[in-house]
Amino acid sequence: MPRFARRITQTSAKDFGMFARAYGRPGDLIHLELGRPIEDTPAHIKEATIAALRAGHVHYSDLQGLPELRHALAAKMARENDTNYSADEVIVTNGLTQASFAAFMAFLDAGDEAILLAPYYPQHIGKIELAGARAVIADLDAENGFAIRRDLIEARITPRTRMIVLINPCNPTGRVYSRDELQVLADLAIEHDLVVVSDEVYERITFDGAAHVSIASLPGMRERTITMFAFTKAYAMDGWRLGWLAADQRMIGALMKITTNEVTHVNTFIQHGALAAITGPGDALADLVAGDRERRDLAVRRLNQMPGATCAAPQGTIYAFADIRATGLPAQVVAQRLLDEAGVVVEAGSFYGAAGEGHLRICFGAVDLAQLSQAMDRMQGFFNAL
Ligand SMILES: Cc1ncc(COP(=O)(O)O)c(C=O)c1O
């Protein structure tokens, strides 16, 4: 057996053991674990992609992404995210995943430290480790609804800290950070001269008027933030693998060194579909979010009726993060028993770091209303019998 490269430290990107067990099991499991939209991609996006293919847009194109798409993305960010990037400060990527890989590779050296707010998104850790750096976990506090607190983060800063990683709206907690919370993070980043890598994949999935604020729009943050977005969740385009990042011109050269060496550029005709998504009718997006809201309301209402569980309504994302500490059981045990005894697959909050212990992450965006209702019936029966 050949020897693996030393940088291969992380064995899995996901809790594949749980998936394997779940998929291997016969019967009618309801899957509330994968963060995958249930809807189909809106028709006009598919049509634009097919038209581009028919028109012969099948060759190499701009390494940074189609210029017309980058212009549209910069305009969208100016409109919705209160930022002022030019098209030259945008890179189109293969999903948010490639954007984050580029950010970690371009701004972390061996021995550097990147602070993750926990509960965190585990897939970021593997990439930080591939860059030779170390993920340092700042546990946020369940009692405060996992709000950003200066003391909890500042305590984790060392002379090796180069970066803070933010997910806003947050997977798994569903929190949409307020401007004041983001200002706390911005102050820390400026005082300690840190880069902020901001994962905003759920920016458009917010509820009850919660306003998503891009940290790059705060004073002094443009030159130290890499903001990452994707078509993945909001346009139900997860399988298309399409996202983008925005960063100050002085950072773009370093980021391009990673993306061009890695994949050259994103598929040409698919970028035409992305252009249709970003410039097309907004009602498709509104319908998708309305569906998520309806399922969120059902999940939260039903979870709060289960003995041993409580669930605050998430302000964004497609996840409910239910607090099951009252059961006195570890989250992994409850998740495993829900799978074995109720046929419902959810994720243990502890998968997102120790701060998530005592919670279950339930993806209400992954099923239709009827399946979700059935899952909630099964969970109710399980919690009643605990
Ligand atoms: C916080 C977060 N970042 C990134 C991703 C991956 O995004 P993409 O599929 O666009 O690479 C996900 C997907 O679940 C996510 O939840």
The ligand as an SDF file (V2000), in Angstrom:
LIG
                    3D

 16 16  0  0  0  0  0  0  0  0999 V2000
  -22.2240   26.3560    5.8980 C   0  0  0  0  0  0  0  0  0  0  0  0
  -22.0500   25.6740    4.5900 C   0  0  0  0  0  0  0  0  0  0  0  0
  -21.0250   26.0220    3.8140 N   0  0  0  0  0  0  0  0  0  0  0  0
  -20.8140   25.4300    2.6210 C   0  0  0  0  0  0  0  0  0  0  0  0
  -21.6500   24.4210    2.1660 C   0  0  0  0  0  0  0  0  0  0  0  0
  -21.3450   23.7810    0.8560 C   0  0  0  0  0  0  0  0  0  0  0  0
  -21.7570   24.5870   -0.1720 O   0  0  0  0  0  0  0  0  0  0  0  0
  -21.5720   24.1430   -1.7040 P   0  0  0  0  0  0  0  0  0  0  0  0
  -22.4480   22.9410   -1.9200 O   0  0  0  0  0  0  0  0  0  0  0  0
  -22.0030   25.3400   -2.4800 O   0  0  0  0  0  0  0  0  0  0  0  0
  -20.1520   23.8160   -1.9230 O   0  0  0  0  0  0  0  0  0  0  0  0
  -22.7400   24.0310    2.9440 C   0  0  0  0  0  0  0  0  0  0  0  0
  -23.6300   22.9450    2.4970 C   0  0  0  0  0  0  0  0  0  0  0  0
  -24.3520   22.3470    3.2540 O   0  0  0  0  0  0  0  0  0  0  0  0
  -22.9390   24.6680    4.1820 C   0  0  0  0  0  0  0  0  0  0  0  0
  -23.9510   24.3190    4.9880 O   0  0  0  0  0  0  0  0  0  0  0  0
  1  2  1  0
  2  3  1  0
  2 15  2  0
  3  4  2  0
  4  5  1  0
  5  6  1  0
  5 12  2  0
  6  7  1  0
  7  8  1  0
  8  9  2  0
  8 10  1  0
  8 11  1  0
 12 13  1  0
 12 15  1  0
 13 14  2  0
 15 16  1  0
M  END
$$$$
